[in-house]
């Protein structure tokens, strides 16, 4: 398809049988963002023990996944591209408020009924929608409103036709391969003197060796409780104050910044929070970014902590910005999902590009098996090219109704800006009354920190349930 330009975004796109519309050399305002984004595979089937939520239930009943799901490929003979005379602009709540929304989409439809182990449906279709926004901080991308950014959504929507309950599909899984590839600013000192930053290699120039690092995080839902407990104990002379923890230990209750080894973890557990809820990737040469507020990074947040909607609304009101919610479909602290498919599970892996699997490898029935054929490799301190893999599954109770939904509603965003927190610390250094407060706080947000890892293993912070 050649080089395409959508607003300030540009990319090369190719319809690749089995992988759908693959985007490569994705850039925003010439800043490199990703080398390759694709859908590695689609799975459909019938899951057992899928029940509607019961009011007052004390124990979550997890579904039994299909024993023999059917693997499909976008653009392959089983799901060929079809002309769509009336593409519909996505307007789902998570991204409807962002500016300059533009998109590119491709539709696919099975040419006949689709049958597999335990199911037989008359109609099946998918749509890939790559959605792009302009660069802005209004509305905010994160509760603190610290960074400008442009949003990127590799959405995949599905529609299963009506079928008898005992023949209907009630399980869909989409596997993504996201090869982000950020490059250092050519002249860091130029950032301090010009708003139009110097950028990476021009389009068509020989690509540089990518040297990136990444991290996984989970927001601490007890942040405010721990803060008030510490403040209360500190204010009471009769009580012994608890030991003050590192600031990142208050903000995140799971953190690997940066990742020392390749990893597999769970982000969403059937509609509830998992062990991780956000992923960041940055340029190793530029040092560790502030978290929150990573200023030159790829960001993916599929859940925000319970304090995020409250903090975000206060800061938005103070700066008179456009409102945006940092809550999920079930309120504060829940995952950001399409409400049509609330029972989702998201698993994420981060691997080295040079150790594989490669971009043309199809996924395995158990997401982790494709990686665990070997020992997880160390990620070097000076960075390397990395891939984020995301496998997202959805289930529903047996039903004869048509079924549809969209994956990746949380999206991602790309920041390429000044480190405003460093600038704040530099300015504070000139004012002695606040210097000793601001500078250590800013340094702490830039620090490295890891949830203790017992050994070099794939599944962290704990083993995954099948």
C-alpha positions in Angstrom: 0.0 0.0 0.0 3.0 2.3 0.3 3.6 5.1 2.7 0.5 6.6 4.1 -0.1 9.8 6.1 -3.0 10.3 8.6 -2.8 13.7 10.3 0.7 13.9 11.9 1.0 10.1 11.8 2.7 8.1 9.0 3.3 4.4 8.3 3.7 1.8 5.7 0.8 -0.6 5.5 0.5 -4.0 3.8 -2.4 -6.5 3.8 -0.7 -9.7 4.8 -2.6 -13.0 4.5 -3.0 -14.5 8.0 -2.0 -11.3 9.8 -4.4 -8.7 8.3 -3.3 -5.1 7.8 0.2 -4.9 9.1 1.6 -1.4 9.9 5.4 -0.9 9.8 7.7 2.1 10.4 5.0 3.9 12.4 5.9 7.5 13.2 4.3 10.6 14.7 5.7 13.8 13.4 8.7 11.8 12.3 9.4 10.4 15.8 9.8 6.6 15.5 7.1 4.7 17.4 6.9 1.1 16.1 8.6 -1.1 13.6 5.7 -3.6 13.2 2.2 -3.9 14.6 0.1 -6.9 13.6 -2.6 -9.4 14.7 -0.8 -12.8 15.0 -4.0 -14.8 15.1 -7.7 -15.1 16.0 -9.2 -17.9 18.0 -12.9 -18.8 18.3 -14.6 -21.7 20.1 -17.0 -22.8 22.9 -15.9 -22.3 26.5 -17.6 -24.3 29.3 -18.7 -23.2 32.7 -19.3 -19.6 31.6 -22.0 -18.1 33.9 -23.5 -14.7 34.1 -22.4 -12.8 37.2 -24.5 -13.6 40.3 -25.4 -10.9 42.7 -23.8 -11.6 46.1 -21.5 -14.3 44.8 -18.4 -14.7 47.0 -16.3 -16.7 44.6 -15.5 -16.0 40.9 -16.2 -19.0 38.7 -13.6 -19.1 36.0 -14.6 -20.5 32.6 -13.1 -23.6 31.2 -11.6 -22.7 27.9 -12.2 -24.6 24.7 -10.2 -27.8 24.3 -10.0 -27.3 20.6 -10.4 -23.6 19.6 -10.2 -22.8 15.9 -7.3 -20.7 14.8 -8.1 -18.1 12.1 -6.0 -15.5 10.2 -7.2 -12.1 9.1 -6.9 -11.9 5.3 -6.4 -15.7 5.0 -8.9 -17.8 2.8 -11.0 -18.5 5.9 -11.4 -14.7 6.6 -10.8 -12.8 3.4 -10.9 -9.0 3.1 -14.3 -7.7 2.0 -15.3 -4.3 0.7 -17.2 -2.2 3.2 -19.2 0.5 1.6 -20.0 2.3 4.8 -17.2 2.2 7.3 -18.3 3.5 10.7 -16.1 5.8 12.7 -15.6 4.3 16.2 -17.1 6.5 18.9 -16.6 4.3 22.0 -16.4 6.3 25.3 -12.7 5.6 26.1 -11.5 7.6 23.1 -14.4 9.7 21.8 -13.1 12.8 23.6 -9.6 12.9 22.0 -8.9 15.5 19.2 -8.5 14.9 15.5 -9.6 11.3 15.4 -8.8 9.6 12.1 -8.7 6.0 11.3 -7.9 3.3 8.7 -9.9 0.1 8.7 -10.2 -3.2 6.9 -13.1 -5.7 7.1 -13.0 -9.4 6.8 -15.8 -12.0 6.5 -16.0 -15.7 6.4 -17.4 -16.8 3.0 -19.6 -19.5 4.5 -20.7 -20.8 7.9 -17.9 -21.6 10.3 -17.9 -24.9 12.2 -15.5 -26.3 14.8 -15.4 -28.4 18.0 -18.9 -27.8 19.5 -20.0 -24.9 17.4 -21.5 -24.0 14.0 -22.4 -20.4 13.2 -23.8 -19.0 10.0 -21.9 -15.8 10.0 -18.5 -14.5 11.3 -16.8 -11.2 10.5 -14.0 -9.1 11.9 -12.8 -5.5 11.4 -9.4 -4.0 12.0 -9.5 -0.3 12.9 -6.3 1.6 13.4 -7.3 4.8 15.1 -5.0 7.8 15.5 -5.4 11.1 17.3 -3.5 14.4 17.4 -0.8 15.4 19.8 -2.3 17.1 22.9 -2.8 17.1 26.6 -6.5 18.0 26.5 -8.0 15.7 27.5 -5.3 14.2 29.7 -3.7 10.9 28.9 -3.1 10.2 32.6 -4.5 11.5 35.9 -1.6 13.9 36.6 -1.9 15.6 33.2 1.9 15.6 33.1 2.5 14.8 29.4 1.3 15.6 25.9 0.7 12.6 23.7 -0.9 11.1 20.6 -3.1 8.1 20.9 -2.9 4.9 18.8 -5.6 2.2 19.0 -5.1 -1.1 17.1 -8.7 -2.1 17.5 -10.1 -5.5 16.5 -13.9 -5.9 16.4 -15.9 -9.1 15.8 -19.4 -10.1 15.1 -20.7 -13.7 15.4 -24.1 -14.5 13.9 -27.1 -15.9 15.8 -27.1 -19.7 16.4 -28.7 -22.2 18.7 -27.2 -21.9 22.2 -25.6 -25.3 22.0 -23.9 -24.4 18.6 -23.0 -20.7 19.2 -19.5 -19.3 19.7 -19.0 -17.9 23.2 -15.2 -17.6 23.1 -13.0 -15.2 21.0 -9.3 -14.4 21.4 -7.1 -12.0 19.6 -3.3 -12.1 19.8 -1.3 -9.0 19.1 2.4 -8.5 18.3 3.5 -4.9 19.0 7.1 -4.2 18.1 7.6 -0.7 19.5 10.9 0.9 18.4 11.8 4.3 19.9 15.0 6.1 19.0 16.9 8.8 21.0 16.5 12.5 20.2 19.4 13.4 17.9 20.4 16.5 20.0 19.1 16.5 23.5 20.3 20.1 24.1 18.0 21.2 21.3 15.0 20.3 23.4 15.8 23.1 25.8 15.9 25.7 23.1 13.2 24.8 20.5 9.7 23.3 20.7 10.1 21.7 17.3 12.4 18.9 18.4 15.1 17.3 16.3 13.9 13.9 15.2 15.1 10.4 14.4 16.3 9.1 11.1 14.3 10.4 8.1 11.9 8.0 6.4 13.8 5.6 4.1 17.1 6.0 5.9 18.9 2.9 7.1 17.3 2.1 10.5 19.4 2.4 13.6 20.0 -0.4 16.1 17.1 -0.2 18.6 18.2 0.1 22.2 15.1 0.3 24.3 14.0 -0.8 27.8 10.6 -1.6 29.2 8.7 -1.9 32.4 5.5 -3.4 33.8 3.6 -1.7 36.6 0.4 -2.1 38.7 -1.2 1.0 40.4 -1.5 0.7 44.2 -5.2 0.8 45.1 -4.3 1.4 48.8 -2.3 4.6 47.9 -4.6 7.0 49.8 -5.1 4.6 52.8 -1.4 4.3 53.2 -0.8 8.0 52.9 -3.4 8.9 55.5 -2.2 6.2 57.8 1.3 7.6 57.7 0.1 11.2 58.1 -2.1 10.3 61.1 0.7 8.4 62.8 3.2 11.2 62.1 0.8 13.8 63.5 0.2 11.8 66.7 3.2 12.2 69.1 2.0 9.1 71.1 2.3 6.8 68.1 5.4 5.6 66.4 5.4 6.6 62.8 5.7 3.8 60.3 8.9 3.7 58.2 8.6 5.9 55.1 8.7 3.8 52.0 10.2 4.6 48.6 7.7 6.8 46.7 7.4 4.2 43.9 6.3 1.7 46.5 3.3 3.8 47.4 2.4 4.5 43.7 2.8 0.9 42.4 2.3 -2.3 44.3 3.8 -4.4 41.5 6.7 -2.9 39.5 9.6 -4.0 37.4 11.4 -0.9 36.2 13.2 -1.8 34.1 12.5 -5.4 33.2 15.6 -7.4 33.9 14.4 -10.5 32.0 11.8 -11.4 29.4 8.4 -11.9 31.1 4.9 -13.2 30.9 2.1 -11.9 33.2 -1.6 -11.4 33.5 -3.1 -8.0 33.1 -6.9 -8.6 33.4 -8.4 -11.7 35.0 -11.9 -12.2 33.5 -13.0 -8.6 34.0 -11.0 -8.0 37.2 -7.6 -6.5 37.8 -4.6 -8.8 37.3 -1.0 -8.7 38.4 -0.1 -5.9 36.0 -2.1 -3.0 34.6 0.3 -0.9 32.4 3.3 -1.3 30.2 5.9 1.4 29.2 8.8 1.3 26.7 11.5 4.0 26.5 14.9 4.7 25.0 17.7 3.3 27.2 20.2 6.0 26.2 17.9 8.7 27.7 17.9 7.1 31.2 15.0 5.9 33.2 11.9 8.0 32.7 9.7 9.4 35.5 6.8 7.2 36.4 4.2 8.5 36.3 4.9 11.1 33.5 7.2 9.2 31.2 7.9 11.9 28.6 9.4 9.9 25.7 7.8 6.5 25.8 5.1 4.2 24.5 2.4 3.8 27.1 -0.4 1.1 27.4 -2.8 1.3 30.4 -5.6 -1.2 30.5 -6.5 -0.3 34.1 -6.0 2.7 36.4 -5.8 2.6 40.2 -8.9 3.5 42.3 -7.6 7.0 43.0 -7.2 7.8 39.3 -10.7 9.0 38.5 -10.9 11.3 41.5 -7.4 12.7 41.0 -7.9 13.1 37.3 -11.2 15.0 37.7 -9.7 17.4 40.2 -6.7 18.2 38.0 -8.9 18.4 34.9 -11.2 20.9 36.7 -8.3 23.0 37.9 -6.8 23.3 34.4 -10.3 23.6 32.8 -9.6 20.7 30.5 -11.9 18.3 28.7 -13.2 15.6 31.0 -12.1 12.0 30.5 -12.7 9.1 32.8 -9.9 7.0 34.2 -12.3 4.4 35.5 -13.3 1.1 33.9 -16.6 -0.3 33.0 -17.4 -1.2 36.6 -16.1 2.1 38.1 -12.8 3.1 39.7 -10.0 0.6 39.7 -11.6 -1.7 37.1 -10.2 -2.5 33.6 -11.0 -0.3 30.6 -13.0 -2.7 28.4 -15.7 -2.7 25.8 -18.9 -3.1 28.0 -20.3 -5.5 25.4 -17.6 -8.0 26.3 -16.9 -7.4 30.0 -15.6 -10.9 30.7 -12.1 -10.5 29.3 -8.7 -11.9 30.2 -5.5 -10.1 29.1 -2.1 -11.6 29.2 1.1 -9.8 28.2 4.6 -10.9 27.3 7.7 -8.9 26.6 10.5 -10.5 24.6 13.7 -9.6 22.8 13.3 -9.3 19.1 16.6 -11.1 18.5 15.5 -14.2 20.4 12.1 -14.6 18.7 9.5 -15.6 18.1 9.5 -13.7 14.8 6.6 -11.7 13.3 5.4 -14.5 11.0 5.1 -17.1 13.8 1.5 -18.1 14.5 0.4 -18.2 18.2 0.0 -21.4 20.2 -3.2 -22.6 21.8 -1.8 -21.8 25.2 -0.4 -18.3 24.9 2.6 -18.9 27.0 3.8 -22.1 25.2 5.2 -20.1 22.3 7.7 -18.4 24.7 8.4 -21.1 27.3 10.2 -23.4 24.9 13.3 -21.6 26.1 14.7 -19.8 29.2 13.8 -16.1 29.4 16.8 -14.0 28.3 18.3 -11.1 30.2 17.5 -7.7 28.9 20.8 -5.8 28.7 21.1 -2.6 30.7 21.9 -0.6 27.6 18.7 -1.8 26.0 17.7 -3.9 23.0 14.8 -4.2 20.5 11.8 -5.5 22.4 8.3 -6.8 21.5 5.1 -6.6 23.6 2.7 -9.5 22.9 -0.9 -9.2 24.1 -3.4 -12.0 24.1 -7.0 -10.9 24.9 -9.8 -13.3 25.4 -13.5 -12.8 25.8 -16.3 -15.2 26.9 -20.0 -15.0 27.4 -22.7 -17.4 28.8 -24.4 -19.6 26.2 -26.8 -17.6 24.1 -28.6 -17.8 20.7 -28.2 -14.0 20.3 -25.6 -12.5 17.9 -22.4 -11.5 19.7 -20.1 -8.6 19.0 -17.4 -6.5 20.7 -14.1 -4.6 20.3 -10.7 -5.5 21.8 -8.0 -3.0 22.8 -10.5 -0.3 23.8 -7.9 1.1 26.3 -5.6 1.9 23.4 -2.0 3.2 23.8 -0.4 6.6 23.6 3.0 8.0 22.5 4.8 10.8 24.2 7.9 12.7 22.8 8.3 15.7 25.0 10.5 17.5 27.5 11.0 15.9 30.9 9.0 18.5 32.7 9.7 17.0 36.1 13.5 17.3 35.5 12.9 20.9 34.5 10.9 21.5 37.7 13.7 20.1 39.8 16.3 22.3 38.0 14.3 25.4 38.7 13.6 24.3 42.3 17.4 24.0 42.8 17.5 27.8 42.8 15.1 28.2 45.7 16.5 26.7 48.9 13.2 26.5 50.8 11.8 23.9 48.4 15.0 22.5 46.9 15.3 19.7 49.4 11.8 18.6 48.9 11.3 18.8 45.1 14.7 17.4 44.0 14.6 14.1 46.0 11.0 13.6 45.0 11.7 14.0 41.3 14.8 11.7 41.5 12.6 9.1 43.2 10.1 9.1 40.4 13.0 8.5 37.9 14.4 5.6 40.0 14.7 1.9 39.2 12.6 -0.4 41.3 11.7 -4.1 41.0 9.1 -6.2 42.8 11.4 -9.0 44.3 12.0 -11.7 41.7 12.9 -15.1 43.1 14.7 -16.3 40.0 14.9 -15.9 36.3 11.6 -17.3 35.2 9.0 -16.4 32.6 5.8 -16.0 34.7 5.9 -13.1 37.1 5.1 -12.0 39.7 3.4 -15.4 40.1 2.6 -18.5 38.0 -0.3 -18.2 35.6 -3.4 -20.4 35.9 -4.4 -22.1 32.7 
